[in-house]
Structure formats: C-alpha cells, structure tokens
Amino acid sequence: MGQATSIGLCLLVEELRREPPRVLGVTLAVLSAASFALNNAAARRAVVTGTPAQGMALTVPIGVLCFLLVAVITGEIVRFRQFPATAVLWMSGVGVLNFVFGRYCNYKGNQSAGANLTGPVVQLNVVVTFALAVLVLDERCSALQMAGAAVMLAATFITQRQGSGSSQISTAGAASRFVPRVAEGYLFAFLAALAYGTAPIMTRIALQSCGPSSAIFGGLVAYGSATAVIVTMLLLSHALRGNVAALQRNNIRWFVYSGIFVAVAQGFMYAAVSIAPIMVVIPLLQSTLIFRLFFGRWLNPEHEVLGAGVIIGTVVSIIGACAVAIDTAIVVDVLHIPDGLASLLQWQI
C-alpha cells in the first residue's frame, strides 16, 4: 500500500512539474471532488425523510444565490455582455440536464439505496464523458486510459455484492434496519451518470474559449435556467407544490448545506474544465469516492451501507481513475515500462 502510494505521488509530482498549466486545473478538480462528496453526504441526510423534489426545489435556487453573490463580489457580473450568446445557450442546457434531471435522479438513487452504494454507479459518468470527449471534442484516449475506464466499470459490479446488506437505523428511539432498494437505486444512479457525464462536454464547449473566470457567469446561467424550469413545474403541478410544501424543518438545513456545497463544487468544476482537458479533470473528480466514504461515515453512519464490498469497489474505482488521470507517457517514464508494453499502453484513439 505504501509503495503504491509513493508511486502515485511520484507520478503526480512529475505530471505537475512537466505541465505547470495543469496545476490549477488539478487543484480545482480535487476541491470540486471534496465539495461534491460533502454535497452527497448532506443530501443523503436530507432525503432520509425528505423527497428528491423538495431537494431540487430548495437546492437549485440556492445555487443561483451562491453564483450571483460570487459574480457581484468578483465583478464578473458587469462583464455579462462579453459572455457569448452560444455559451449562454450551452450553459442553459447544462443547467436543465445537470441540475434538474441529473440531480433528481441522484437524489432518488440516494434515497433508494444510499450514497455509498450508488456512488460507484454514478461515477460511471466518467465513461460517458470519455466516450463523448473522443467523439465530440476529438480528444485523445490511450489504451491505458481505456483500461482504467474498464476497471471503474468493474468496480460498480463489486459494490453490487454489498447491495443485499442493510444498515442499522435509529428511528424515534426504536431500532430498525435500512434495507436498500437496489434495483431502483441503481437505475436512477445510472440515469444520473448519463446526465452528469454529458454535462462536462457541454460545459467545455461553452467555456473553453472564455477563460476560468467565465465559470462564475456560466454557473449563474446554468442555475438560472434550471430554476426557471423548476418554477414552471411548480406552477403547473399541484401535486409537486404539495410535495414541496410538506418539507420538514429538520430537512431544510441539510438541503441548504447540500445546495451550497454542490454550487461550490460546480464552480470549481466549471473553472477546471475551462482551462484543462476533460481527460485530466474528469478522472480526478472520481476522488470524490474517497471523500464520500469519510463524509458519509461522519454525517450518516446509520443511513448508509458500508461494508467490504463498498470499500473494495471504491478502491478499485480509484485505481481506474488514477490510470486515466495522469498522462500515459509520464506513467511509462516513471515506472520504466518496457518498450513493447509502453507502445501498447500509449496506443490512442
């Protein structure tokens, strides 16, 4: 374990030394991963007794307030005329896909099976993003990166072995057991993965020529469009209004925490993809699985499935992410891989 960690650190240091422009992108991606993990832990706590619709109705407008505040403080709001119209359209689409459809599916999956169990399935968004990065953005993907994506896919099957387990929950002073609804949880987690995997491609297209500061106004546009859709849904659906009106006071603060953390995470992620390649940023975001285990254990020890299958699946997923996060040429140089194998690992599409 120690040797593997040392090798990983050496690879990361070498990556940052050789390509200084990526340093900021790497830092922003890791900060985004930690913030996403905090969001998941807070959201999981909220949907134990709350609903996904309540979470969307509360967290999305909070995102608007967060980005608006940052835009005013940084002065980015006065440069809104410089934001291209095409970028506005792309980021509006990102908001609806990510913050309405994707977030609902993520909350629903968390409610059904818990964040720890569905986490590796949601992280399949990296496979979706890689495929689209190659097909749409014409980015390069090496054989090592493809192998890493396959390892991450395998990790989701490992966690499924834990799916029949349960977790002790204390409710109103009585002991009960949390039994995950595995099929439902995985279905919504997979739908969330599709949405979350597509959104970074759209963000990259929108912001790649605008610079990292454009992430602030871009996030404001995305959250604003999502809020408009949710308000429209509330106006048109009496059942949805009744669902949101039944929000319990105890859940409000957890949804607020979730809304703040996910807005921060999205801001870091938008800034990262505006200055660094998708193939660097998205794999690093998979470190959220590590943060998620710690934060889930801290905030939701009684509302999560946590066992050997989940831990092993998470570790395997992280190994796969590491395989794609660092430039293959650097891996080959640092590990002194033989020429034949090196050529195979560096083969690209």
Stockholm file with secondary structure:
# STOCKHOLM 1.0

chainA/1-349         MGQATSIGLCLLVEELRREPPRVLGVTLAVLSAASFALNNAAARRAVVTGTPAQGMALTVPIGVLCFLLVAVITGEIVRFRQFPATAVLWMSGVGVLNFVFGRYCNYKGNQSAGANLTGPVVQLNVVVTFALAVLVLDERCSALQMAGAAVMLAATFITQRQGSGSSQISTAGAASRFVPRVAEGYLFAFLAALAYGTAPIMTRIALQSCGPSSAIFGGLVAYGSATAVIVTMLLLSHALRGNVAALQRNNIRWFVYSGIFVAVAQGFMYAAVSIAPIMVVIPLLQSTLIFRLFFGRWLNPEHEVLGAGVIIGTVVSIIGACAVAIDTAIVVDVLHIPDGLASLLQWQI
#=GR chainA/1-349 SS CHHHHHHHHHHHHHHHHHCTHHHHHHHHHHHHHHHHHHHHHHHHHHHTTSCHHHHHHHHHHHHHHHHHHHHHHHTGGGGGGGSCHHHHHHHHHHIIIIIIIIHHHHHHHHHHHCHHHHHHHHTTHHHHHHHHHHHTSCCCCBHHHHHHHHHHHHHHHHHHTTTTCCEEEEETTEEEEECCCHHHHHHHHHHHHHHHHHHHHHHHHHHTTTCTTHHHHHHHHHHHHHHHHHHHHHHHCHHHHHHHHTCCHHHHHHHHHHHHHHHHHHHHHHHHHHHSCHHHHHHHHTTHHHHHHHHHHHHCTTSSCCSHHHHHHHHHHHHHHHHHHSCHHHHHHHHTCCHHHHHHHHCBC
#=GC SS_cons         CHHHHHHHHHHHHHHHHHCTHHHHHHHHHHHHHHHHHHHHHHHHHHHTTSCHHHHHHHHHHHHHHHHHHHHHHHTGGGGGGGSCHHHHHHHHHHIIIIIIIIHHHHHHHHHHHCHHHHHHHHTTHHHHHHHHHHHTSCCCCBHHHHHHHHHHHHHHHHHHTTTTCCEEEEETTEEEEECCCHHHHHHHHHHHHHHHHHHHHHHHHHHTTTCTTHHHHHHHHHHHHHHHHHHHHHHHCHHHHHHHHTCCHHHHHHHHHHHHHHHHHHHHHHHHHHHSCHHHHHHHHTTHHHHHHHHHHHHCTTSSCCSHHHHHHHHHHHHHHHHHHSCHHHHHHHHTCCHHHHHHHHCBC
//
